[in-house]
């Protein structure tokens, strides 16, 4: 017996569900960047990127941005 399983994507979700999921992605990426470990950051970026794409989104990409506010150095921003 074969059954067709319908996948749920962002277009099928309530806006509050989408917002909650994307907030979790954002928090996860922020926590990864706080480790300062490039391997962890790259892994988390790859996993969250794939998850967002599986739900029909465009994906996730972290970009390193340099800024000089009171000599804080290099930071990362989410896009």
HTML snippet that shows the backbone in 3Dmol.js (N, CA, C, O; Angstrom):
<script src="https://3Dmol.org/build/3Dmol-min.js"></script>
<div id="view" style="width:600px;height:400px;position:relative"></div>
<script>
const pdb = `
ATOM      1  N   UNK A   1       0.837  -1.172   0.000  1.00  0.00           N
ATOM      2  CA  UNK A   1       0.000   0.000   0.000  1.00  0.00           C
ATOM      3  C   UNK A   1       0.888   1.243   0.000  1.00  0.00           C
ATOM      4  O   UNK A   1       1.794   1.375   0.823  1.00  0.00           O
ATOM      5  N   UNK A   2       0.617   2.137  -0.922  1.00  0.00           N
ATOM      6  CA  UNK A   2       1.369   3.385  -0.984  1.00  0.00           C
ATOM      7  C   UNK A   2       0.422   4.547  -0.746  1.00  0.00           C
ATOM      8  O   UNK A   2      -0.675   4.613  -1.301  1.00  0.00           O
ATOM      9  N   UNK A   3       0.869   5.435   0.074  1.00  0.00           N
ATOM     10  CA  UNK A   3       0.105   6.643   0.357  1.00  0.00           C
ATOM     11  C   UNK A   3       0.940   7.844  -0.024  1.00  0.00           C
ATOM     12  O   UNK A   3       2.147   7.883   0.215  1.00  0.00           O
ATOM     13  N   UNK A   4       0.289   8.817  -0.615  1.00  0.00           N
ATOM     14  CA  UNK A   4       1.003  10.050  -0.936  1.00  0.00           C
ATOM     15  C   UNK A   4       0.983  10.948   0.289  1.00  0.00           C
ATOM     16  O   UNK A   4      -0.063  11.179   0.895  1.00  0.00           O
ATOM     17  N   UNK A   5       2.134  11.438   0.633  1.00  0.00           N
ATOM     18  CA  UNK A   5       2.262  12.333   1.768  1.00  0.00           C
ATOM     19  C   UNK A   5       2.470  13.740   1.245  1.00  0.00           C
ATOM     20  O   UNK A   5       3.367  13.986   0.438  1.00  0.00           O
ATOM     21  N   UNK A   6       1.648  14.652   1.700  1.00  0.00           N
ATOM     22  CA  UNK A   6       1.783  16.045   1.297  1.00  0.00           C
ATOM     23  C   UNK A   6       2.750  16.743   2.249  1.00  0.00           C
ATOM     24  O   UNK A   6       2.601  16.679   3.469  1.00  0.00           O
ATOM     25  N   UNK A   7       3.714  17.389   1.680  1.00  0.00           N
ATOM     26  CA  UNK A   7       4.671  18.142   2.485  1.00  0.00           C
ATOM     27  C   UNK A   7       4.082  19.518   2.813  1.00  0.00           C
ATOM     28  O   UNK A   7       3.376  20.118   2.003  1.00  0.00           O
ATOM     29  N   UNK A   8       4.384  19.994   3.996  1.00  0.00           N
ATOM     30  CA  UNK A   8       3.921  21.303   4.432  1.00  0.00           C
ATOM     31  C   UNK A   8       5.029  22.309   4.172  1.00  0.00           C
ATOM     32  O   UNK A   8       6.185  22.075   4.523  1.00  0.00           O
ATOM     33  N   UNK A   9       4.679  23.410   3.567  1.00  0.00           N
ATOM     34  CA  UNK A   9       5.640  24.469   3.300  1.00  0.00           C
ATOM     35  C   UNK A   9       5.164  25.783   3.898  1.00  0.00           C
ATOM     36  O   UNK A   9       4.088  25.854   4.491  1.00  0.00           O
ATOM     37  N   UNK A  10       5.973  26.818   3.735  1.00  0.00           N
ATOM     38  CA  UNK A  10       5.621  28.134   4.272  1.00  0.00           C
ATOM     39  C   UNK A  10       4.264  28.600   3.756  1.00  0.00           C
ATOM     40  O   UNK A  10       3.504  29.225   4.495  1.00  0.00           O
ATOM     41  N   UNK A  11       3.950  28.299   2.484  1.00  0.00           N
ATOM     42  CA  UNK A  11       2.683  28.768   1.911  1.00  0.00           C
ATOM     43  C   UNK A  11       1.471  28.114   2.581  1.00  0.00           C
ATOM     44  O   UNK A  11       0.360  28.637   2.504  1.00  0.00           O
ATOM     45  N   UNK A  12       1.687  26.979   3.233  1.00  0.00           N
ATOM     46  CA  UNK A  12       0.601  26.273   3.912  1.00  0.00           C
ATOM     47  C   UNK A  12       0.491  26.649   5.391  1.00  0.00           C
ATOM     48  O   UNK A  12      -0.469  26.262   6.059  1.00  0.00           O
ATOM     49  N   UNK A  13       1.446  27.383   5.892  1.00  0.00           N
ATOM     50  CA  UNK A  13       1.522  27.663   7.321  1.00  0.00           C
ATOM     51  C   UNK A  13       0.868  28.997   7.672  1.00  0.00           C
ATOM     52  O   UNK A  13       0.776  29.902   6.842  1.00  0.00           O
ATOM     53  N   UNK A  14       0.421  29.095   8.912  1.00  0.00           N
ATOM     54  CA  UNK A  14      -0.102  30.355   9.441  1.00  0.00           C
ATOM     55  C   UNK A  14       1.082  31.311   9.609  1.00  0.00           C
ATOM     56  O   UNK A  14       2.181  30.874   9.949  1.00  0.00           O
ATOM     57  N   UNK A  15       0.873  32.604   9.375  1.00  0.00           N
ATOM     58  CA  UNK A  15       1.979  33.567   9.527  1.00  0.00           C
ATOM     59  C   UNK A  15       2.690  33.505  10.882  1.00  0.00           C
ATOM     60  O   UNK A  15       3.896  33.739  10.957  1.00  0.00           O
ATOM     61  N   UNK A  16       1.955  33.194  11.946  1.00  0.00           N
ATOM     62  CA  UNK A  16       2.594  33.095  13.258  1.00  0.00           C
ATOM     63  C   UNK A  16       3.516  31.880  13.337  1.00  0.00           C
ATOM     64  O   UNK A  16       4.533  31.922  14.029  1.00  0.00           O
ATOM     65  N   UNK A  17       3.173  30.798  12.636  1.00  0.00           N
ATOM     66  CA  UNK A  17       4.039  29.629  12.594  1.00  0.00           C
ATOM     67  C   UNK A  17       5.334  29.948  11.852  1.00  0.00           C
ATOM     68  O   UNK A  17       6.423  29.563  12.279  1.00  0.00           O
ATOM     69  N   UNK A  18       5.196  30.652  10.745  1.00  0.00           N
ATOM     70  CA  UNK A  18       6.376  31.048   9.960  1.00  0.00           C
ATOM     71  C   UNK A  18       7.273  31.949  10.787  1.00  0.00           C
ATOM     72  O   UNK A  18       8.486  31.751  10.842  1.00  0.00           O
ATOM     73  N   UNK A  19       6.671  32.940  11.431  1.00  0.00           N
ATOM     74  CA  UNK A  19       7.444  33.871  12.252  1.00  0.00           C
ATOM     75  C   UNK A  19       8.183  33.138  13.360  1.00  0.00           C
ATOM     76  O   UNK A  19       9.355  33.416  13.614  1.00  0.00           O
ATOM     77  N   UNK A  20       7.515  32.213  14.017  1.00  0.00           N
ATOM     78  CA  UNK A  20       8.138  31.463  15.105  1.00  0.00           C
ATOM     79  C   UNK A  20       9.308  30.621  14.607  1.00  0.00           C
ATOM     80  O   UNK A  20      10.366  30.590  15.236  1.00  0.00           O
ATOM     81  N   UNK A  21       9.121  29.942  13.485  1.00  0.00           N
ATOM     82  CA  UNK A  21      10.183  29.118  12.917  1.00  0.00           C
ATOM     83  C   UNK A  21      11.389  29.965  12.515  1.00  0.00           C
ATOM     84  O   UNK A  21      12.531  29.586  12.770  1.00  0.00           O
ATOM     85  N   UNK A  22      11.131  31.110  11.887  1.00  0.00           N
ATOM     86  CA  UNK A  22      12.236  31.964  11.456  1.00  0.00           C
ATOM     87  C   UNK A  22      12.933  32.642  12.631  1.00  0.00           C
ATOM     88  O   UNK A  22      14.133  32.910  12.566  1.00  0.00           O
ATOM     89  N   UNK A  23      12.196  32.921  13.700  1.00  0.00           N
ATOM     90  CA  UNK A  23      12.834  33.446  14.909  1.00  0.00           C
ATOM     91  C   UNK A  23      13.762  32.409  15.516  1.00  0.00           C
ATOM     92  O   UNK A  23      14.835  32.751  16.014  1.00  0.00           O
ATOM     93  N   UNK A  24      13.360  31.143  15.478  1.00  0.00           N
ATOM     94  CA  UNK A  24      14.211  30.066  15.966  1.00  0.00           C
ATOM     95  C   UNK A  24      15.482  29.958  15.117  1.00  0.00           C
ATOM     96  O   UNK A  24      16.575  29.772  15.651  1.00  0.00           O
ATOM     97  N   UNK A  25      15.334  30.073  13.802  1.00  0.00           N
ATOM     98  CA  UNK A  25      16.494  30.061  12.905  1.00  0.00           C
ATOM     99  C   UNK A  25      17.429  31.218  13.243  1.00  0.00           C
ATOM    100  O   UNK A  25      18.642  31.031  13.338  1.00  0.00           O
ATOM    101  N   UNK A  26      16.872  32.401  13.422  1.00  0.00           N
ATOM    102  CA  UNK A  26      17.666  33.593  13.735  1.00  0.00           C
ATOM    103  C   UNK A  26      18.416  33.418  15.055  1.00  0.00           C
ATOM    104  O   UNK A  26      19.603  33.731  15.145  1.00  0.00           O
ATOM    105  N   UNK A  27      17.715  32.912  16.088  1.00  0.00           N
ATOM    106  CA  UNK A  27      18.347  32.721  17.384  1.00  0.00           C
ATOM    107  C   UNK A  27      19.456  31.664  17.298  1.00  0.00           C
ATOM    108  O   UNK A  27      20.518  31.818  17.901  1.00  0.00           O
ATOM    109  N   UNK A  28      19.199  30.608  16.555  1.00  0.00           N
ATOM    110  CA  UNK A  28      20.192  29.543  16.395  1.00  0.00           C
ATOM    111  C   UNK A  28      21.449  30.071  15.720  1.00  0.00           C
ATOM    112  O   UNK A  28      22.561  29.760  16.146  1.00  0.00           O
ATOM    113  N   UNK A  29      21.280  30.860  14.678  1.00  0.00           N
ATOM    114  CA  UNK A  29      22.428  31.443  13.978  1.00  0.00           C
ATOM    115  C   UNK A  29      23.192  32.412  14.883  1.00  0.00           C
ATOM    116  O   UNK A  29      24.423  32.430  14.888  1.00  0.00           O
ATOM    117  N   UNK A  30      22.451  33.213  15.644  1.00  0.00           N
ATOM    118  CA  UNK A  30      23.112  34.140  16.567  1.00  0.00           C
ATOM    119  C   UNK A  30      23.933  33.391  17.613  1.00  0.00           C
ATOM    120  O   UNK A  30      25.062  33.782  17.909  1.00  0.00           O
ATOM    121  N   UNK A  31      23.376  32.324  18.171  1.00  0.00           N
ATOM    122  CA  UNK A  31      24.112  31.539  19.163  1.00  0.00           C
ATOM    123  C   UNK A  31      25.355  30.900  18.550  1.00  0.00           C
ATOM    124  O   UNK A  31      26.406  30.835  19.187  1.00  0.00           O
ATOM    125  N   UNK A  32      25.230  30.433  17.321  1.00  0.00           N
ATOM    126  CA  UNK A  32      26.386  29.833  16.646  1.00  0.00           C
ATOM    127  C   UNK A  32      27.497  30.863  16.470  1.00  0.00           C
ATOM    128  O   UNK A  32      28.669  30.547  16.675  1.00  0.00           O
ATOM    129  N   UNK A  33      27.145  32.084  16.093  1.00  0.00           N
ATOM    130  CA  UNK A  33      28.175  33.106  15.889  1.00  0.00           C
ATOM    131  C   UNK A  33      28.851  33.497  17.201  1.00  0.00           C
ATOM    132  O   UNK A  33      30.020  33.883  17.217  1.00  0.00           O
ATOM    133  N   UNK A  34      28.107  33.395  18.299  1.00  0.00           N
ATOM    134  CA  UNK A  34      28.697  33.730  19.595  1.00  0.00           C
ATOM    135  C   UNK A  34      29.793  32.750  20.007  1.00  0.00           C
ATOM    136  O   UNK A  34      30.640  33.089  20.834  1.00  0.00           O
ATOM    137  N   UNK A  35      29.791  31.543  19.445  1.00  0.00           N
ATOM    138  CA  UNK A  35      30.833  30.578  19.779  1.00  0.00           C
ATOM    139  C   UNK A  35      32.181  31.004  19.212  1.00  0.00           C
ATOM    140  O   UNK A  35      33.228  30.668  19.767  1.00  0.00           O
ATOM    141  N   UNK A  36      32.153  31.745  18.102  1.00  0.00           N
ATOM    142  CA  UNK A  36      33.390  32.144  17.447  1.00  0.00           C
ATOM    143  C   UNK A  36      34.081  30.997  16.721  1.00  0.00           C
ATOM    144  O   UNK A  36      35.181  31.174  16.198  1.00  0.00           O
ATOM    145  N   UNK A  37      33.459  29.836  16.682  1.00  0.00           N
ATOM    146  CA  UNK A  37      34.024  28.648  16.051  1.00  0.00           C
ATOM    147  C   UNK A  37      33.501  28.548  14.619  1.00  0.00           C
ATOM    148  O   UNK A  37      32.317  28.290  14.402  1.00  0.00           O
ATOM    149  N   UNK A  38      34.386  28.752  13.645  1.00  0.00           N
ATOM    150  CA  UNK A  38      33.973  28.771  12.246  1.00  0.00           C
ATOM    151  C   UNK A  38      33.306  27.479  11.803  1.00  0.00           C
ATOM    152  O   UNK A  38      32.379  27.511  10.994  1.00  0.00           O
ATOM    153  N   UNK A  39      33.758  26.345  12.317  1.00  0.00           N
ATOM    154  CA  UNK A  39      33.159  25.059  11.923  1.00  0.00           C
ATOM    155  C   UNK A  39      31.709  24.966  12.403  1.00  0.00           C
ATOM    156  O   UNK A  39      30.830  24.525  11.663  1.00  0.00           O
ATOM    157  N   UNK A  40      31.471  25.380  13.637  1.00  0.00           N
ATOM    158  CA  UNK A  40      30.107  25.375  14.173  1.00  0.00           C
ATOM    159  C   UNK A  40      29.237  26.339  13.382  1.00  0.00           C
ATOM    160  O   UNK A  40      28.110  25.999  13.022  1.00  0.00           O
ATOM    161  N   UNK A  41      29.734  27.513  13.112  1.00  0.00           N
ATOM    162  CA  UNK A  41      28.982  28.521  12.371  1.00  0.00           C
ATOM    163  C   UNK A  41      28.620  27.998  10.982  1.00  0.00           C
ATOM    164  O   UNK A  41      27.478  28.141  10.545  1.00  0.00           O
ATOM    165  N   UNK A  42      29.581  27.396  10.287  1.00  0.00           N
ATOM    166  CA  UNK A  42      29.322  26.873   8.945  1.00  0.00           C
ATOM    167  C   UNK A  42      28.311  25.733   8.980  1.00  0.00           C
ATOM    168  O   UNK A  42      27.440  25.654   8.113  1.00  0.00           O
ATOM    169  N   UNK A  43      28.416  24.848   9.972  1.00  0.00           N
ATOM    170  CA  UNK A  43      27.464  23.740  10.091  1.00  0.00           C
ATOM    171  C   UNK A  43      26.048  24.248  10.347  1.00  0.00           C
ATOM    172  O   UNK A  43      25.099  23.810   9.696  1.00  0.00           O
ATOM    173  N   UNK A  44      25.910  25.173  11.296  1.00  0.00           N
ATOM    174  CA  UNK A  44      24.594  25.706  11.624  1.00  0.00           C
ATOM    175  C   UNK A  44      24.017  26.460  10.428  1.00  0.00           C
ATOM    176  O   UNK A  44      22.823  26.351  10.148  1.00  0.00           O
ATOM    177  N   UNK A  45      24.839  27.212   9.730  1.00  0.00           N
ATOM    178  CA  UNK A  45      24.375  27.915   8.536  1.00  0.00           C
ATOM    179  C   UNK A  45      23.863  26.919   7.494  1.00  0.00           C
ATOM    180  O   UNK A  45      22.807  27.131   6.899  1.00  0.00           O
ATOM    181  N   UNK A  46      24.603  25.843   7.276  1.00  0.00           N
ATOM    182  CA  UNK A  46      24.208  24.839   6.277  1.00  0.00           C
ATOM    183  C   UNK A  46      22.900  24.148   6.669  1.00  0.00           C
ATOM    184  O   UNK A  46      22.013  23.974   5.833  1.00  0.00           O
ATOM    185  N   UNK A  47      22.780  23.757   7.937  1.00  0.00           N
ATOM    186  CA  UNK A  47      21.557  23.080   8.384  1.00  0.00           C
ATOM    187  C   UNK A  47      20.337  23.999   8.313  1.00  0.00           C
ATOM    188  O   UNK A  47      19.278  23.584   7.844  1.00  0.00           O
ATOM    189  N   UNK A  48      20.477  25.232   8.772  1.00  0.00           N
ATOM    190  CA  UNK A  48      19.333  26.147   8.728  1.00  0.00           C
ATOM    191  C   UNK A  48      18.990  26.523   7.288  1.00  0.00           C
ATOM    192  O   UNK A  48      17.815  26.686   6.956  1.00  0.00           O
ATOM    193  N   UNK A  49      19.998  26.660   6.433  1.00  0.00           N
ATOM    194  CA  UNK A  49      19.762  26.954   5.022  1.00  0.00           C
ATOM    195  C   UNK A  49      18.930  25.841   4.386  1.00  0.00           C
ATOM    196  O   UNK A  49      17.944  26.109   3.700  1.00  0.00           O
ATOM    197  N   UNK A  50      19.330  24.605   4.618  1.00  0.00           N
ATOM    198  CA  UNK A  50      18.616  23.461   4.041  1.00  0.00           C
ATOM    199  C   UNK A  50      17.198  23.370   4.580  1.00  0.00           C
ATOM    200  O   UNK A  50      16.270  23.080   3.825  1.00  0.00           O
ATOM    201  N   UNK A  51      17.013  23.614   5.882  1.00  0.00           N
ATOM    202  CA  UNK A  51      15.684  23.539   6.466  1.00  0.00           C
ATOM    203  C   UNK A  51      14.748  24.585   5.867  1.00  0.00           C
ATOM    204  O   UNK A  51      13.608  24.280   5.515  1.00  0.00           O
ATOM    205  N   UNK A  52      15.235  25.816   5.753  1.00  0.00           N
ATOM    206  CA  UNK A  52      14.413  26.881   5.188  1.00  0.00           C
ATOM    207  C   UNK A  52      14.049  26.551   3.741  1.00  0.00           C
ATOM    208  O   UNK A  52      12.913  26.782   3.326  1.00  0.00           O
ATOM    209  N   UNK A  53      14.985  26.020   2.976  1.00  0.00           N
ATOM    210  CA  UNK A  53      14.698  25.627   1.591  1.00  0.00           C
ATOM    211  C   UNK A  53      13.681  24.496   1.530  1.00  0.00           C
ATOM    212  O   UNK A  53      12.829  24.485   0.641  1.00  0.00           O
ATOM    213  N   UNK A  54      13.753  23.536   2.465  1.00  0.00           N
ATOM    214  CA  UNK A  54      12.789  22.434   2.489  1.00  0.00           C
ATOM    215  C   UNK A  54      11.363  22.927   2.716  1.00  0.00           C
ATOM    216  O   UNK A  54      10.408  22.303   2.253  1.00  0.00           O
ATOM    217  N   UNK A  55      11.218  24.034   3.420  1.00  0.00           N
ATOM    218  CA  UNK A  55       9.905  24.624   3.647  1.00  0.00           C
ATOM    219  C   UNK A  55       9.498  25.578   2.520  1.00  0.00           C
ATOM    220  O   UNK A  55       8.444  26.211   2.591  1.00  0.00           O
ATOM    221  N   UNK A  56      10.326  25.681   1.490  1.00  0.00           N
ATOM    222  CA  UNK A  56       9.979  26.511   0.338  1.00  0.00           C
ATOM    223  C   UNK A  56      10.558  27.906   0.373  1.00  0.00           C
ATOM    224  O   UNK A  56      10.209  28.737  -0.465  1.00  0.00           O
ATOM    225  N   UNK A  57      11.433  28.186   1.322  1.00  0.00           N
ATOM    226  CA  UNK A  57      12.063  29.505   1.410  1.00  0.00           C
ATOM    227  C   UNK A  57      13.276  29.605   0.502  1.00  0.00           C
ATOM    228  O   UNK A  57      13.643  28.643  -0.173  1.00  0.00           O
ATOM    229  N   UNK A  58      13.889  30.768   0.492  1.00  0.00           N
ATOM    230  CA  UNK A  58      15.044  31.016  -0.370  1.00  0.00           C
ATOM    231  C   UNK A  58      16.357  30.591   0.262  1.00  0.00           C
ATOM    232  O   UNK A  58      17.383  30.562  -0.417  1.00  0.00           O
ATOM    233  N   UNK A  59      16.349  30.265   1.524  1.00  0.00           N
ATOM    234  CA  UNK A  59      17.564  29.826   2.191  1.00  0.00           C
ATOM    235  C   UNK A  59      18.099  30.852   3.165  1.00  0.00           C
ATOM    236  O   UNK A  59      17.488  31.894   3.400  1.00  0.00           O
ATOM    237  N   UNK A  60      19.255  30.536   3.727  1.00  0.00           N
ATOM    238  CA  UNK A  60      19.895  31.358   4.754  1.00  0.00           C
ATOM    239  C   UNK A  60      21.350  31.551   4.370  1.00  0.00           C
ATOM    240  O   UNK A  60      22.011  30.620   3.910  1.00  0.00           O
ATOM    241  N   UNK A  61      21.840  32.759   4.561  1.00  0.00           N
ATOM    242  CA  UNK A  61      23.255  33.021   4.302  1.00  0.00           C
ATOM    243  C   UNK A  61      23.765  34.005   5.338  1.00  0.00           C
ATOM    244  O   UNK A  61      23.178  35.067   5.544  1.00  0.00           O
ATOM    245  N   UNK A  62      24.850  33.646   5.981  1.00  0.00           N
ATOM    246  CA  UNK A  62      25.516  34.564   6.910  1.00  0.00           C
ATOM    247  C   UNK A  62      26.589  35.323   6.147  1.00  0.00           C
ATOM    248  O   UNK A  62      27.330  34.744   5.352  1.00  0.00           O
ATOM    249  N   UNK A  63      26.663  36.604   6.393  1.00  0.00           N
ATOM    250  CA  UNK A  63      27.714  37.425   5.796  1.00  0.00           C
ATOM    251  C   UNK A  63      28.475  38.121   6.904  1.00  0.00           C
ATOM    252  O   UNK A  63      27.886  38.657   7.843  1.00  0.00           O
ATOM    253  N   UNK A  64      29.771  38.106   6.783  1.00  0.00           N
ATOM    254  CA  UNK A  64      30.608  38.791   7.762  1.00  0.00           C
ATOM    255  C   UNK A  64      30.709  40.250   7.358  1.00  0.00           C
ATOM    256  O   UNK A  64      31.034  40.572   6.215  1.00  0.00           O
ATOM    257  N   UNK A  65      30.431  41.117   8.297  1.00  0.00           N
ATOM    258  CA  UNK A  65      30.453  42.550   8.043  1.00  0.00           C
ATOM    259  C   UNK A  65      31.424  43.213   8.998  1.00  0.00           C
ATOM    260  O   UNK A  65      31.363  43.001  10.209  1.00  0.00           O
ATOM    261  N   UNK A  66      32.309  44.006   8.455  1.00  0.00           N
ATOM    262  CA  UNK A  66      33.234  44.750   9.302  1.00  0.00           C
ATOM    263  C   UNK A  66      32.628  46.102   9.625  1.00  0.00           C
ATOM    264  O   UNK A  66      32.048  46.761   8.763  1.00  0.00           O
ATOM    265  N   UNK A  67      32.768  46.504  10.872  1.00  0.00           N
ATOM    266  CA  UNK A  67      32.312  47.814  11.288  1.00  0.00           C
ATOM    267  C   UNK A  67      33.232  48.311  12.389  1.00  0.00           C
ATOM    268  O   UNK A  67      33.905  47.525  13.057  1.00  0.00           O
ATOM    269  N   UNK A  68      33.253  49.598  12.566  1.00  0.00           N
ATOM    270  CA  UNK A  68      34.127  50.183  13.566  1.00  0.00           C
ATOM    271  C   UNK A  68      33.309  51.130  14.434  1.00  0.00           C
ATOM    272  O   UNK A  68      33.273  52.337  14.196  1.00  0.00           O
ATOM    273  N   UNK A  69      32.669  50.578  15.418  1.00  0.00           N
ATOM    274  CA  UNK A  69      31.919  51.379  16.387  1.00  0.00           C
ATOM    275  C   UNK A  69      32.634  51.198  17.717  1.00  0.00           C
ATOM    276  O   UNK A  69      32.537  50.148  18.351  1.00  0.00           O
ATOM    277  N   UNK A  70      33.341  52.218  18.121  1.00  0.00           N
ATOM    278  CA  UNK A  70      34.127  52.156  19.352  1.00  0.00           C
ATOM    279  C   UNK A  70      35.074  50.973  19.355  1.00  0.00           C
ATOM    280  O   UNK A  70      35.266  50.320  20.381  1.00  0.00           O
ATOM    281  N   UNK A  71      35.672  50.698  18.188  1.00  0.00           N
ATOM    282  CA  UNK A  71      36.646  49.635  18.029  1.00  0.00           C
ATOM    283  C   UNK A  71      36.104  48.254  18.440  1.00  0.00           C
ATOM    284  O   UNK A  71      36.809  47.475  19.081  1.00  0.00           O
ATOM    285  N   UNK A  72      34.856  47.958  18.069  1.00  0.00           N
ATOM    286  CA  UNK A  72      34.295  46.656  18.381  1.00  0.00           C
ATOM    287  C   UNK A  72      34.852  45.564  17.466  1.00  0.00           C
ATOM    288  O   UNK A  72      34.781  44.384  17.810  1.00  0.00           O
ATOM    289  N   UNK A  73      35.399  45.931  16.321  1.00  0.00           N
ATOM    290  CA  UNK A  73      36.021  44.939  15.441  1.00  0.00           C
ATOM    291  C   UNK A  73      35.066  44.371  14.411  1.00  0.00           C
ATOM    292  O   UNK A  73      34.284  45.097  13.795  1.00  0.00           O
ATOM    293  N   UNK A  74      35.142  43.068  14.235  1.00  0.00           N
ATOM    294  CA  UNK A  74      34.374  42.394  13.196  1.00  0.00           C
ATOM    295  C   UNK A  74      33.137  41.775  13.799  1.00  0.00           C
ATOM    296  O   UNK A  74      33.192  41.172  14.870  1.00  0.00           O
ATOM    297  N   UNK A  75      32.024  41.924  13.114  1.00  0.00           N
ATOM    298  CA  UNK A  75      30.780  41.310  13.548  1.00  0.00           C
ATOM    299  C   UNK A  75      30.156  40.540  12.408  1.00  0.00           C
ATOM    300  O   UNK A  75      30.636  40.598  11.275  1.00  0.00           O
ATOM    301  N   UNK A  76      29.113  39.833  12.693  1.00  0.00           N
ATOM    302  CA  UNK A  76      28.380  39.079  11.674  1.00  0.00           C
ATOM    303  C   UNK A  76      26.946  39.595  11.662  1.00  0.00           C
ATOM    304  O   UNK A  76      26.380  39.943  12.698  1.00  0.00           O
ATOM    305  N   UNK A  77      26.380  39.632  10.468  1.00  0.00           N
ATOM    306  CA  UNK A  77      24.993  40.042  10.363  1.00  0.00           C
ATOM    307  C   UNK A  77      24.218  38.972   9.614  1.00  0.00           C
ATOM    308  O   UNK A  77      24.780  38.247   8.793  1.00  0.00           O
ATOM    309  N   UNK A  78      22.918  38.875   9.903  1.00  0.00           N
ATOM    310  CA  UNK A  78      22.070  37.891   9.247  1.00  0.00           C
ATOM    311  C   UNK A  78      21.311  38.549   8.120  1.00  0.00           C
ATOM    312  O   UNK A  78      20.787  39.654   8.265  1.00  0.00           O
ATOM    313  N   UNK A  79      21.255  37.856   6.988  1.00  0.00           N
ATOM    314  CA  UNK A  79      20.499  38.354   5.818  1.00  0.00           C
ATOM    315  C   UNK A  79      19.615  37.267   5.291  1.00  0.00           C
ATOM    316  O   UNK A  79      18.897  37.475   4.313  1.00  0.00           O
TER     317      UNK A  79
END
`;
const viewer = $3Dmol.createViewer("view");
viewer.addModel(pdb, "pdb");
viewer.setStyle({}, {cartoon: {color: "spectrum"}});
viewer.zoomTo();
viewer.render();
</script>
